[in-house]
Amino acid sequence: MIKDGSVVSFEYTISDENGMFIESNRGREPVTYTHGQQEIIPGLEENLSGMEINEEKNVRLPPEEAFGPVDANGFQEVPKDNIPAEDLKVGTTVQIRGRRGEDLDLRVHEIKEQTVVLDFNHPLAGKTLNFGIKVLDIQPGESE
């Protein structure tokens, strides 16, 4: 049974609140995390607690328990000439290098005359999501 410290592997399918498919890792590499270490979104970790190997569950998570609400401070205006011409479309994902050298995927939110508004929020922020989860493996962790 999943409890704090368990090393858990699971597969998932995510759909929006209307049941439209978003993504899945079924049949591919499972997600593996240590339960209780806040390595996955809070609502998912809470719902996995107590589950057994091969157990399946469908859970509906509001934004606050999933990827959070849309943060109004998560938008930044940059000069238009900083963005490649082929990426100047609303909804396009552009990759930029962050201050610490990390790659960041940002979405073009709005295109103005001289600038582009980039969205730093997670693509699923602000959305109520349905998760279909199946526990594939549970290993005792070091803290158990």
C-alpha positions in Angstrom: 0.0 0.0 0.0 1.3 3.5 -0.8 2.4 5.5 2.2 4.9 8.2 2.9 8.4 7.1 1.8 7.1 4.5 -0.8 8.7 4.7 -4.2 5.8 4.5 -6.6 5.5 3.9 -10.3 2.2 4.7 -12.0 0.7 5.5 -15.4 -1.8 8.2 -16.2 -4.1 9.7 -18.7 -5.1 13.3 -18.4 -8.3 14.8 -19.9 -9.9 18.2 -19.5 -13.1 18.8 -17.6 -15.1 18.0 -20.8 -13.3 14.7 -21.2 -11.1 15.9 -24.1 -7.8 13.9 -24.1 -4.7 15.9 -23.2 -1.9 13.4 -22.7 -1.0 9.9 -21.4 2.0 7.8 -20.6 0.2 4.5 -20.8 2.4 1.9 -22.4 5.4 4.1 -22.1 7.8 5.0 -19.2 5.9 5.3 -16.0 6.1 8.2 -13.6 8.2 7.2 -10.5 8.3 9.3 -7.4 8.7 9.1 -3.6 5.4 9.4 -1.9 5.2 12.3 0.6 8.1 14.3 -0.9 5.9 16.6 -3.0 7.5 15.5 -6.3 4.2 15.4 -8.1 1.1 17.6 -8.1 -0.6 17.7 -4.6 -4.0 16.4 -5.6 -2.5 13.4 -7.4 -0.2 12.5 -4.5 -3.1 12.7 -2.1 -5.3 10.4 -4.2 -2.5 7.9 -4.7 -2.1 7.5 -0.9 -3.3 4.1 0.2 -3.6 2.6 -3.3 -2.2 -0.9 -4.1 -0.4 -2.3 -7.1 -2.7 -2.7 -10.1 -5.3 -0.5 -8.5 -6.9 2.1 -10.8 -8.7 5.3 -10.0 -10.2 8.3 -11.8 -9.8 11.6 -10.0 -11.0 15.1 -10.9 -8.7 17.9 -9.7 -9.4 21.6 -9.6 -6.6 23.9 -10.6 -5.5 24.5 -7.0 -4.8 20.7 -6.6 -3.3 20.3 -10.0 -1.0 22.9 -11.8 -2.4 25.9 -9.9 -4.4 28.9 -11.0 -3.2 31.1 -13.8 -0.7 33.6 -12.2 -1.3 37.2 -13.5 2.4 37.8 -12.8 3.3 34.9 -15.1 3.2 37.1 -18.2 6.1 39.1 -19.6 6.5 41.5 -22.5 9.6 41.2 -24.6 10.7 43.0 -27.8 9.2 41.4 -30.9 12.7 41.0 -32.5 13.7 38.6 -29.6 11.3 36.0 -31.0 12.0 34.1 -34.2 9.6 35.2 -37.0 8.2 31.6 -37.4 7.2 31.6 -33.7 5.2 34.9 -33.9 1.8 33.1 -33.6 -0.5 33.2 -30.6 -0.3 29.8 -28.9 3.1 28.8 -30.3 5.6 27.4 -27.8 9.0 29.1 -27.9 12.1 27.8 -26.0 14.3 30.4 -24.3 17.3 30.1 -22.0 16.5 31.1 -18.4 18.7 33.2 -16.2 20.3 30.1 -14.7 21.0 28.5 -18.1 17.9 26.3 -18.0 15.6 25.8 -21.1 12.2 27.3 -20.6 9.1 26.5 -22.8 6.9 29.6 -23.0 3.7 30.2 -24.9 3.1 33.3 -27.1 0.1 34.8 -25.4 -0.3 38.0 -27.4 1.4 39.8 -30.2 1.5 43.6 -30.1 3.0 46.1 -32.5 6.5 46.2 -31.0 6.4 43.5 -28.3 5.2 39.9 -27.6 3.6 38.8 -24.4 5.0 35.5 -23.2 3.1 33.2 -20.8 5.3 31.6 -18.1 2.4 29.7 -16.5 2.3 25.9 -16.9 0.2 25.0 -20.0 -2.4 23.3 -17.7 -2.6 26.1 -15.1 -6.1 27.2 -14.4 -7.7 24.0 -15.7 -9.8 21.4 -13.9 -8.3 18.1 -14.9 -9.4 14.4 -14.9 -6.7 11.9 -14.2 -7.0 8.2 -14.9 -4.3 6.6 -12.8 -3.0 3.0 -12.4 -0.4 2.0 -9.8 2.2 -0.3 -11.5 4.7 -0.8 -8.7 5.3 0.1 -5.0 8.7 -0.3 -3.3 9.4 0.4 0.3 11.4 3.6 0.7 14.4 4.3 3.0 12.1 6.0 5.5 9.7 3.1 5.8 
